Amino acid sequence: MKRKNASLLGNVLMGLGLVVMVGGIGTAVLNQLPQLNMPQLLANAAVFGIFIGALFWLIGARISGQEKIADRYWWLRNYDKRCKRQQGPHHS
């Protein structure tokens, strides 16, 4: 898959994941209102939708390569010995 197509597919999946997560959260909140009298199955589907949306978001970030950059710099900052300041022998 070309880089442009992968980025587009990843961004679409991230957007879809965001919509599904927000919809799931909204449905879960609305389910708490007793006057709406929503079925319990819809409440369970709403919570499940939040997790499915997060999964779409993560898959989209993986495909588009957006998570790699942040992970790489976090790893370099925290664990790569080449990026840490070298302390002299008088520091402990």
Secondary structure, 3 states (H helix, E strand, C coil): CCHHHHHHHHHHHHHHHHHHHHHHHHHHHHHCCHHHCCCHHHHHHHHHHHHHHHHHHHHHHHHHCHHHHHHHHHHHHHHCHHHCCCCCCCCC
